[in-house]
Amino acid sequence: MVSIIIPYIDEHDYLADALASASGQHGVDVEIILVCNARAIPEGYNPLPEEIKGFVFIHEPRSGSAHARNAGLHAASGEWVQFLDVDDLLDPEKIHHQLAFPEADAIVSPHTYLYLNGNEENSKWLPQDIWIGLLNSGLGSTSSMLWKRQSLLDIGGWSTDYQSHQEYELLFRLLASGKKVIPNDHCETLVRQRISGSITVTSKPVRVTEGIRLRETIWNYLVSQRVDTPDRFEAFRQYIFRQLRGLFRQDQQEALALYEKYFSKMPFTPKDIHIPGYDILYRLFGFKYTEAIIKFFVSHRT
């Protein structure tokens, strides 16, 4: 059996779709666990109609997605757990396809991102080397993954030390403890853009700094285990460089210090920077002045 855990706060407009997506899984027995992460709820509150059976409702008042997901994890009885963000949707065969890897402790898959304007974009997918995918954020997202329940309990569940990048931190601890993470290429999860709000309540500054902190932790672990290959270092630097661009707007001094640490002594070519002519500017002027030029034009355009 698979336990599908759906944390939410007050997104009732998405909840019906999430429940339909969870209950519509083919070829697997599921239990569905709703975790309301609002700080307070009215007495007797339960969003499930009385005629719906086989659902579990939990109220977790401690704020944060890690608390909500851990509450669902400890209430689950399935061998496997699927964490489904309330605004995401699963194809009917998603879990069935991932269960083809019973030896795994976690299965990772790509997802499709649906923008408000209707455009779709497939997520970055780097499955050939799990560590490269982990360093360069190429293993999908929370809802596109599937986890063995006992394996998560073995490592203490979701970390409350991170407000963002939580699924990648969880994958890292699984791998560091000797657990097996297996990629599955089926892209069967739809992540929908929302106008505002999410159970993962993060701000851009926190997301940037926590992303850097986690990747530095992962890289230092690889170095300590003497498995720090050139390709993995390249994946690490590509991710760090993208985050430094955001950090430059928040804390220019810290961004330049990290740039000096990781990029000043070795050649580097940025990739996946979706700004026309960025690579030319970078070659001509370097990181500091390229970002200053972009910041100037963006501020004047605004």
VODONU-274369 format. One line per field, with one value per residue (C-alpha): residue number from 1; residue in three letters; y, z, x. Coordinates in Angstrom, 1 decimal, decimal comma, padded with zeros to 4 digits. Last residue first. Example, Ala and Ser with C-alpha at 12.3 -4.5 7.8 and 13.67 -1.06 7.14 Angstrom:
BEGIN
i = 2:1
aa = SER:ALA
yy = -001,1:-004,5
zz = 007,1:007,8
xx = 013,7:012,3
***
This chain:
BEGIN
i = 302:301:300:299:298:297:296:295:294:293:292:291:290:289:288:287:286:285:284:283:282:281:280:279:278:277:276:275:274:273:272:271:270:269:268:267:266:265:264:263:262:261:260:259:258:257:256:255:254:253:252:251:250:249:248:247:246:245:244:243:242:241:240:239:238:237:236:235:234:233:232:231:230:229:228:227:226:225:224:223:222:221:220:219:218:217:216:215:214:213:212:211:210:209:208:207:206:205:204:203:202:201:200:199:198:197:196:195:194:193:192:191:190:189:188:187:186:185:184:183:182:181:180:179:178:177:176:175:174:173:172:171:170:169:168:167:166:165:164:163:162:161:160:159:158:157:156:155:154:153:152:151:150:149:148:147:146:145:144:143:142:141:140:139:138:137:136:135:134:133:132:131:130:129:128:127:126:125:124:123:122:121:120:119:118:117:116:115:114:113:112:111:110:109:108:107:106:105:104:103:102:101:100:99:98:97:96:95:94:93:92:91:90:89:88:87:86:85:84:83:82:81:80:79:78:77:76:75:74:73:72:71:70:69:68:67:66:65:64:63:62:61:60:59:58:57:56:55:54:53:52:51:50:49:48:47:46:45:44:43:42:41:40:39:38:37:36:35:34:33:32:31:30:29:28:27:26:25:24:23:22:21:20:19:18:17:16:15:14:13:12:11:10:9:8:7:6:5:4:3:2:1
aa = THR:ARG:HIS:SER:VAL:PHE:PHE:LYS:ILE:ILE:ALA:GLU:THR:TYR:LYS:PHE:GLY:PHE:LEU:ARG:TYR:LEU:ILE:ASP:TYR:GLY:PRO:ILE:HIS:ILE:ASP:LYS:PRO:THR:PHE:PRO:MET:LYS:SER:PHE:TYR:LYS:GLU:TYR:LEU:ALA:LEU:ALA:GLU:GLN:GLN:ASP:GLN:ARG:PHE:LEU:GLY:ARG:LEU:GLN:ARG:PHE:ILE:TYR:GLN:ARG:PHE:ALA:GLU:PHE:ARG:ASP:PRO:THR:ASP:VAL:ARG:GLN:SER:VAL:LEU:TYR:ASN:TRP:ILE:THR:GLU:ARG:LEU:ARG:ILE:GLY:GLU:THR:VAL:ARG:VAL:PRO:LYS:SER:THR:VAL:THR:ILE:SER:GLY:SER:ILE:ARG:GLN:ARG:VAL:LEU:THR:GLU:CYS:HIS:ASP:ASN:PRO:ILE:VAL:LYS:LYS:GLY:SER:ALA:LEU:LEU:ARG:PHE:LEU:LEU:GLU:TYR:GLU:GLN:HIS:SER:GLN:TYR:ASP:THR:SER:TRP:GLY:GLY:ILE:ASP:LEU:LEU:SER:GLN:ARG:LYS:TRP:LEU:MET:SER:SER:THR:SER:GLY:LEU:GLY:SER:ASN:LEU:LEU:GLY:ILE:TRP:ILE:ASP:GLN:PRO:LEU:TRP:LYS:SER:ASN:GLU:GLU:ASN:GLY:ASN:LEU:TYR:LEU:TYR:THR:HIS:PRO:SER:VAL:ILE:ALA:ASP:ALA:GLU:PRO:PHE:ALA:LEU:GLN:HIS:HIS:ILE:LYS:GLU:PRO:ASP:LEU:LEU:ASP:ASP:VAL:ASP:LEU:PHE:GLN:VAL:TRP:GLU:GLY:SER:ALA:ALA:HIS:LEU:GLY:ALA:ASN:ARG:ALA:HIS:ALA:SER:GLY:SER:ARG:PRO:GLU:HIS:ILE:PHE:VAL:PHE:GLY:LYS:ILE:GLU:GLU:PRO:LEU:PRO:ASN:TYR:GLY:GLU:PRO:ILE:ALA:ARG:ALA:ASN:CYS:VAL:LEU:ILE:ILE:GLU:VAL:ASP:VAL:GLY:HIS:GLN:GLY:SER:ALA:SER:ALA:LEU:ALA:ASP:ALA:LEU:TYR:ASP:HIS:GLU:ASP:ILE:TYR:PRO:ILE:ILE:ILE:SER:VAL:MET
yy = 048,8:049,2:051,4:048,8:046,0:048,0:048,7:045,2:043,8:046,1:045,3:041,6:041,8:044,0:041,6:038,3:039,1:042,0:040,6:036,8:037,5:040,0:037,4:034,6:036,9:037,7:036,8:036,1:032,6:031,5:027,8:027,5:029,7:029,0:028,7:028,7:027,9:030,1:032,8:030,6:028,8:031,0:034,3:033,9:033,0:036,3:038,2:036,9:037,8:041,4:041,8:040,8:040,7:041,5:039,5:036,6:036,1:035,9:033,8:031,2:030,6:030,4:027,9:025,5:025,6:025,2:022,1:020,5:021,3:019,8:016,7:016,4:016,9:014,0:014,5:010,9:011,1:010,5:013,8:015,6:014,2:015,4:018,8:018,9:018,0:020,6:023,2:022,3:022,6:026,0:027,4:026,4:027,7:031,1:031,4:030,1:032,3:035,4:034,4:034,0:030,8:029,4:025,8:025,5:027,9:031,4:033,5:033,5:029,7:027,8:024,2:021,2:018,4:014,9:012,1:012,5:008,9:008,7:006,8:007,5:005,2:006,4:003,6:004,1:004,2:006,8:009,6:008,7:009,0:012,2:013,7:012,7:014,5:017,7:017,5:017,2:020,1:022,6:025,3:026,1:024,1:023,2:021,4:018,4:015,8:012,3:011,1:009,0:005,6:007,0:008,0:004,5:003,0:004,9:004,0:007,2:008,4:011,5:013,8:015,6:016,7:017,9:016,6:015,2:017,9:020,4:020,8:019,1:016,4:015,6:015,4:013,1:010,9:010,5:009,7:011,1:014,8:016,1:019,8:020,2:020,1:023,4:024,1:027,3:027,9:031,6:030,6:028,4:024,6:022,9:019,3:016,9:014,7:011,5:010,3:006,9:006,6:003,6:001,5:-002,3:-002,2:-000,4:-001,1:000,9:004,0:003,1:002,4:005,7:007,7:005,7:008,0:011,1:013,1:016,7:019,5:022,4:020,5:019,3:015,5:013,5:009,9:007,3:003,6:000,7:002,2:002,8:006,5:008,5:009,1:010,3:012,6:014,4:014,5:016,1:018,8:019,6:019,8:022,0:024,7:026,0:023,8:023,4:019,9:018,9:015,4:013,9:010,3:009,1:005,6:006,7:009,7:009,8:012,3:014,9:015,6:019,1:018,3:021,0:019,8:022,8:025,6:025,4:027,0:027,3:026,1:023,1:020,8:017,3:015,2:011,5:009,3:005,6:003,9:000,5:000,5:-000,4:003,0:006,2:008,1:008,6:010,9:012,9:013,3:014,4:016,9:018,3:018,7:020,4:023,1:025,5:024,5:026,0:026,8:025,4:022,2:019,0:016,0:012,6:009,7:006,4:003,6:000,0
zz = -013,7:-016,9:-014,9:-012,2:-014,7:-016,7:-013,6:-012,2:-015,5:-015,6:-012,0:-012,7:-015,6:-013,6:-010,7:-012,7:-015,3:-017,9:-021,3:-020,8:-018,6:-021,1:-023,8:-021,8:-020,8:-024,5:-024,2:-020,6:-019,8:-017,8:-018,3:-018,5:-017,1:-018,5:-015,9:-015,9:-012,5:-009,8:-009,4:-009,5:-006,2:-003,4:-005,3:-006,3:-002,7:-001,5:-004,4:-003,3:000,3:-000,5:-002,9:-000,3:-001,6:-005,3:-005,6:-003,8:-006,8:-009,2:-006,7:-006,8:-010,5:-009,9:-007,0:-009,3:-012,1:-009,6:-008,1:-011,5:-012,5:-009,2:-010,0:-013,4:-012,0:-009,5:-005,7:-004,6:-001,9:000,9:002,6:-000,8:-001,4:002,0:001,4:-001,9:-000,1:002,6:000,0:-001,9:001,2:002,2:-001,3:-001,6:001,9:000,9:-002,3:-000,9:002,2:000,1:-002,3:000,5:001,7:002,9:001,6:002,3:-000,6:-001,2:-004,3:-007,9:-008,2:-010,7:-011,2:-010,8:-013,0:-012,2:-014,8:-016,4:-016,6:-016,5:-013,2:-011,2:-008,3:-004,8:-002,6:001,1:002,4:005,1:002,9:000,2:002,4:004,0:000,6:-000,6:002,4:001,7:-001,9:-000,7:001,7:-000,9:001,1:004,7:006,0:009,6:010,1:008,4:007,0:008,4:011,1:009,0:009,7:009,5:005,9:005,1:006,8:004,6:001,2:-000,8:-004,1:-006,0:-008,5:-005,6:-003,9:-007,0:-010,0:-009,9:-011,6:-008,8:-009,8:-006,8:-006,4:-010,1:-010,1:-007,1:-008,8:-011,8:-015,1:-013,7:-014,7:-015,4:-015,4:-015,2:-018,3:-019,2:-019,9:-021,1:-019,9:-018,9:-015,2:-015,8:-015,7:-014,7:-015,8:-013,5:-013,6:-011,6:-008,3:-006,7:-003,0:-000,9:-004,0:-004,2:-005,2:-008,5:-010,6:-007,9:-009,9:-012,8:-010,5:-008,6:-011,8:-013,7:-012,9:-013,7:-010,5:-009,8:-007,8:-006,0:-002,7:-002,6:-002,8:-000,6:-001,8:000,8:000,4:002,7:003,7:007,3:007,5:010,7:011,3:007,7:007,8:010,8:009,2:006,1:008,2:010,3:007,3:005,4:008,1:011,0:014,0:014,1:012,5:012,1:010,8:008,5:007,4:004,3:003,7:003,5:001,8:002,7:005,6:003,2:003,9:005,0:008,7:011,3:014,5:016,5:014,1:012,9:014,3:013,1:009,7:008,6:007,7:006,9:004,7:004,6:001,7:001,8:-001,4:-003,0:-006,4:-010,0:-011,1:-009,0:-009,1:-005,4:-005,3:-008,4:-007,2:-003,7:-005,3:-007,5:-004,6:-002,5:-005,0:-004,3:-000,6:-000,4:003,4:004,8:002,9:003,4:001,2:002,2:-000,1:001,7:-000,7:000,0
xx = 011,3:013,4:015,8:016,2:016,6:019,2:021,3:021,1:022,2:025,2:026,1:025,8:028,2:030,5:030,9:030,9:033,6:033,6:034,3:033,8:030,7:029,3:029,6:028,1:025,1:024,3:020,7:019,7:018,5:021,6:021,5:025,3:028,1:031,6:034,3:038,1:039,7:041,2:038,6:035,5:034,9:036,3:036,4:032,7:031,9:033,5:031,8:028,4:029,0:030,0:027,0:024,5:020,9:021,3:024,5:022,8:020,5:023,4:025,3:022,5:023,2:026,9:026,4:024,4:027,0:029,8:028,3:027,7:031,3:032,5:030,5:032,0:035,5:035,0:034,7:034,4:037,0:034,5:035,5:035,3:031,8:030,7:032,1:030,1:026,9:027,3:028,2:025,1:023,0:024,4:024,0:020,4:019,7:021,1:019,1:015,9:016,1:016,6:013,7:011,2:009,8:006,5:006,4:002,7:002,3:001,1:000,7:-000,5:000,2:002,3:001,2:003,5:002,3:003,7:004,0:007,4:008,5:012,4:012,7:015,8:016,9:018,0:019,5:020,2:023,8:023,3:024,9:022,4:019,4:020,7:021,2:017,7:016,3:018,3:017,1:013,5:013,9:015,3:013,4:012,6:015,5:016,4:013,0:014,5:012,1:012,2:014,5:017,0:015,4:011,9:012,6:013,8:010,8:008,4:010,0:009,8:008,3:009,3:007,4:005,6:008,7:010,6:012,6:016,1:018,1:018,9:022,6:024,2:021,5:021,5:025,3:025,2:022,6:024,8:022,9:019,7:020,1:016,6:015,8:012,0:009,8:008,2:004,5:002,8:-000,7:-000,3:-000,3:002,7:002,5:005,8:006,2:008,0:011,1:011,4:013,1:012,5:013,5:014,6:014,8:014,7:011,0:011,8:008,7:006,8:007,7:005,4:002,4:003,0:002,6:000,0:-003,0:-001,0:-000,3:-001,3:000,3:-001,4:-001,9:001,7:001,7:004,1:003,9:004,8:005,6:005,2:001,8:000,7:001,1:000,5:004,2:004,7:001,7:003,0:006,4:004,9:003,2:006,3:008,5:006,0:006,1:004,0:003,4:-000,4:-000,5:-004,2:-004,7:-007,4:-007,2:-009,2:-010,6:-014,2:-015,8:-019,5:-018,9:-017,5:-013,8:-012,8:-012,8:-013,3:-014,9:-013,7:-012,6:-008,9:-005,8:-002,2:-003,1:-001,0:-004,0:-002,6:-004,7:-003,8:-004,9:-004,5:-003,7:-003,9:-002,1:-002,9:-004,2:-004,0:-007,3:-007,6:-004,5:-005,5:-009,1:-007,8:-005,4:-008,2:-010,5:-007,8:-006,9:-009,8:-009,6:-006,1:-006,3:-003,2:-002,3:-000,3:-001,3:000,2:-000,4:000,2:001,0:000,0
***
